[in-house]
């Protein structure tokens, strides 16, 4: 009887230890994606296309993202880029790769591409969200490099114009007042250095990203979510996404493309993540 009890006790100990070890490991998020059967684009008359598809929210969402516009500005365009197949998830119509191996140890990161006017949010190297943006205009360029999400406000006022209300604002450069937030996307870089987003995308990042942890007004204990802004925009040529009509992969980033942008900052990102984890514990 004693031997049986001892065997059961040992079994339970091993089971509990195994469960604890399993729970201590990061759970990898499995994301099931639906790719379009065939990805190609045509240039369509905006007014005609909107009239035919005004009640189809899925098609509208993909077209808004593909042309970097919102529902209030799309009608201002004479023509729009339209995919032939709308059956895929939104990420397939945007340029970021689904996985980036060099980011496997990074819990969260947001990437903003100036050249394509898009962003991608990653968890442990997996793309979890993507969308369009409108970054700084030619005379008010958005700064590039590594930043971290600082403070956030559901509603705040622009430092450029106190008549501009910014919704779902997340600051990434406190001294310069740069952040990402909801605002009009006109189909080209038009901001005063901030990173404009569609409402649904701004709400997602507002909830998903982490704020900094501060001791007082001048002491930052740990950084928020890393944000890498990279690339440049050629304001003297046609909008880059118009190239999709002749080459649907014209804007696509390879994993190596993104890795080359991230590697200079990777050590700092991981160190900041470690500091935050220790602070949380």
C-alpha positions in Angstrom: 0.0 0.0 0.0 2.8 2.4 1.0 4.6 1.6 -2.3 1.5 2.4 -4.3 1.0 5.7 -2.5 4.7 6.6 -3.1 4.4 5.8 -6.8 1.3 8.0 -7.1 2.9 10.8 -5.2 6.0 10.7 -7.5 3.8 10.7 -10.5 1.9 13.7 -9.3 5.1 15.5 -8.5 6.5 14.9 -12.0 3.1 15.9 -13.5 3.0 19.2 -11.6 6.6 20.0 -12.4 6.0 19.3 -16.1 2.9 21.5 -16.1 4.8 24.4 -14.4 7.6 24.1 -16.9 5.1 24.1 -19.8 3.3 27.2 -18.4 6.6 29.0 -18.0 7.3 28.7 -21.7 5.8 31.3 -24.0 2.8 30.1 -25.8 3.2 30.6 -29.5 0.2 32.1 -31.1 -1.1 30.1 -34.0 -2.7 32.3 -36.6 -4.7 30.8 -39.4 -4.6 32.9 -42.5 -6.7 32.7 -45.7 -4.7 33.8 -48.8 -6.5 35.0 -51.9 -6.5 32.4 -54.7 -4.8 34.9 -57.1 -3.6 38.4 -56.3 -3.7 40.9 -59.1 -4.9 44.5 -59.4 -6.6 46.8 -61.8 -7.1 50.6 -61.9 -10.7 51.5 -61.6 -12.8 54.6 -61.8 -13.5 55.5 -58.2 -17.0 56.8 -58.5 -18.1 53.8 -60.6 -16.5 51.2 -58.3 -17.9 52.8 -55.1 -21.4 52.9 -56.6 -21.2 49.1 -57.3 -19.6 48.1 -54.0 -20.8 50.7 -51.5 -22.5 48.1 -49.3 -19.7 45.5 -49.3 -17.7 46.3 -46.1 -15.1 43.6 -46.8 -14.3 45.0 -50.3 -14.3 48.6 -49.0 -11.9 47.7 -46.2 -9.4 46.1 -48.6 -9.6 49.0 -51.1 -9.2 51.6 -48.3 -6.0 49.8 -47.1 -4.7 49.3 -50.7 -5.1 53.0 -51.5 -4.2 54.4 -48.0 -7.5 56.2 -47.7 -10.5 56.2 -45.4 -14.2 56.4 -46.2 -14.3 60.2 -46.1 -11.4 60.7 -48.5 -11.7 57.8 -51.0 -14.2 59.7 -53.2 -11.7 62.5 -53.8 -9.6 60.1 -55.9 -10.3 59.9 -59.6 -9.1 56.3 -59.7 -8.2 53.5 -57.3 -6.2 50.3 -57.2 -8.6 47.4 -56.8 -7.6 43.7 -56.3 -9.2 41.1 -58.5 -9.8 38.7 -55.5 -11.1 39.8 -52.1 -11.1 36.3 -50.5 -7.9 36.8 -48.5 -7.1 38.3 -45.1 -6.1 42.0 -45.2 -2.5 41.2 -44.5 -2.1 39.7 -48.0 -2.9 43.0 -49.5 -0.2 44.8 -47.5 3.6 44.4 -47.8 4.8 42.9 -44.5 5.9 39.3 -44.2 3.8 37.0 -42.0 6.8 35.9 -40.0 10.2 37.4 -39.1 12.5 34.9 -37.3 14.8 37.5 -35.8 11.8 38.8 -33.8 11.0 35.5 -32.1 12.2 36.7 -28.7 10.5 40.1 -29.0 7.1 40.0 -27.3 5.6 43.0 -29.2 6.9 45.4 -31.8 5.3 47.8 -34.3 6.9 48.5 -37.7 6.0 51.6 -39.8 7.2 51.7 -43.5 7.6 55.2 -44.9 8.0 54.0 -48.5 4.8 52.0 -48.5 2.8 54.0 -46.0 1.9 50.9 -44.0 2.4 49.4 -40.5 2.7 45.9 -39.1 2.3 44.7 -35.5 4.2 41.5 -34.5 4.2 39.2 -31.5 7.2 36.9 -31.2 7.9 37.3 -34.9 4.3 36.6 -36.1 2.3 39.3 -37.9 -0.8 39.8 -35.9 -2.1 43.1 -37.4 -1.4 45.4 -40.4 -2.9 48.4 -42.0 -2.3 51.7 -43.9 -1.0 54.9 -42.6 -0.4 58.5 -43.6 3.0 59.7 -42.3 4.8 63.1 -42.4 4.5 65.3 -45.5 7.6 66.5 -47.3 8.2 69.6 -45.0 7.3 67.8 -41.8 8.9 64.4 -42.1 8.2 61.7 -39.5 11.5 60.9 -37.7 12.8 57.4 -38.4 14.6 55.0 -36.1 13.8 53.2 -32.9 11.1 54.6 -30.6 9.0 53.2 -27.7 5.3 53.8 -26.9 5.1 56.3 -24.1 1.8 57.7 -22.8 -1.6 57.4 -24.5 -4.8 59.3 -24.5 -8.2 58.4 -25.9 -8.6 62.0 -26.9 -6.0 64.8 -26.9 -5.3 68.0 -28.8 -2.6 68.4 -31.5 0.5 70.5 -30.6 0.5 71.9 -34.1 -3.1 73.2 -34.0 -5.3 73.3 -30.9 -8.4 72.9 -33.1 -7.3 69.4 -34.1 -8.7 66.6 -31.9 -6.6 63.4 -32.0 -8.4 60.2 -31.0 -6.7 57.0 -29.8 -3.4 58.8 -29.6 -0.2 57.0 -28.5 2.9 59.1 -28.1 6.3 57.7 -29.3 8.5 60.8 -29.1 7.6 62.9 -26.1 9.8 66.0 -26.8 8.7 66.3 -30.4 5.1 65.4 -29.8 5.1 62.5 -32.3 2.7 59.7 -32.0 0.2 57.5 -33.9 -3.5 58.2 -33.8 -6.7 58.2 -35.8 -6.9 60.9 -38.5 -7.8 61.3 -42.1 -5.9 59.2 -44.6 -5.9 61.0 -48.0 -3.9 58.5 -50.0 -0.4 60.1 -49.5 1.8 61.3 -46.6 0.0 64.4 -45.3 0.6 64.6 -41.5 2.7 67.1 -39.5 5.1 64.3 -38.6 2.7 62.0 -36.7 1.5 58.6 -38.0 -2.1 58.7 -39.0 -4.3 55.6 -38.8 -7.8 54.4 -39.6 -10.1 54.4 -36.6 -10.2 50.6 -36.2 -6.4 50.3 -36.5 -5.8 53.2 -34.0 -8.1 51.5 -31.5 -6.3 48.2 -31.9 -2.8 49.6 -31.3 -4.1 51.8 -28.5 -5.3 48.7 -26.6 -2.6 46.3 -27.8 0.6 48.3 -27.2 2.1 48.9 -23.7 2.6 52.3 -22.1 5.9 53.3 -20.5 6.3 52.9 -16.7 7.4 56.1 -15.0 8.4 57.0 -11.4 7.7 60.7 -11.8 7.5 63.3 -14.6 11.2 62.9 -15.5 12.1 59.3 -14.6 11.2 56.5 -16.9 11.5 53.1 -15.2 10.8 51.0 -18.2 10.0 51.5 -21.9 6.7 50.6 -23.6 6.3 48.7 -26.9 9.2 49.2 -29.4 8.3 51.0 -32.6 10.6 51.0 -35.6 10.0 53.6 -38.3 12.0 53.0 -41.5 12.5 54.0 -45.1 11.7 57.1 -47.0 9.0 58.3 -49.4 9.7 59.8 -52.9 7.3 62.7 -53.1 8.3 63.4 -56.8 6.9 60.3 -58.4 3.5 58.6 -58.6 2.1 56.8 -55.6 4.1 53.6 -55.1 1.0 51.4 -54.7 0.0 52.2 -58.3 2.8 49.8 -59.3 0.6 47.0 -58.0 -1.4 47.1 -61.3 1.6 45.9 -63.2 3.3 43.9 -60.4 1.2 42.8 -57.5 4.4 42.1 -55.5 6.1 45.4 -56.2 5.9 46.6 -52.6 6.4 43.3 -50.8 9.0 43.2 -48.1 11.0 40.0 -47.7 12.0 38.7 -44.3 15.6 39.8 -45.0 14.4 43.3 -45.9 12.8 43.7 -42.5 15.6 42.0 -40.6 18.1 44.5 -42.0 16.0 47.3 -40.6 15.6 45.8 -37.2 19.0 44.3 -36.4 20.7 47.6 -35.5 18.2 48.0 -32.7 17.6 44.4 -31.6 19.9 44.4 -28.6 18.4 47.6 -27.3 14.9 46.3 -27.8 15.6 43.0 -26.0 17.4 44.9 -23.1 14.3 47.2 -22.7 12.0 44.1 -22.7 14.1 42.5 -20.0 14.0 45.6 -17.9 10.2 45.8 -18.2 9.8 42.1 -17.3 12.0 42.5 -14.2 10.0 45.6 -13.2 6.7 43.8 -13.6 8.0 41.0 -11.4 
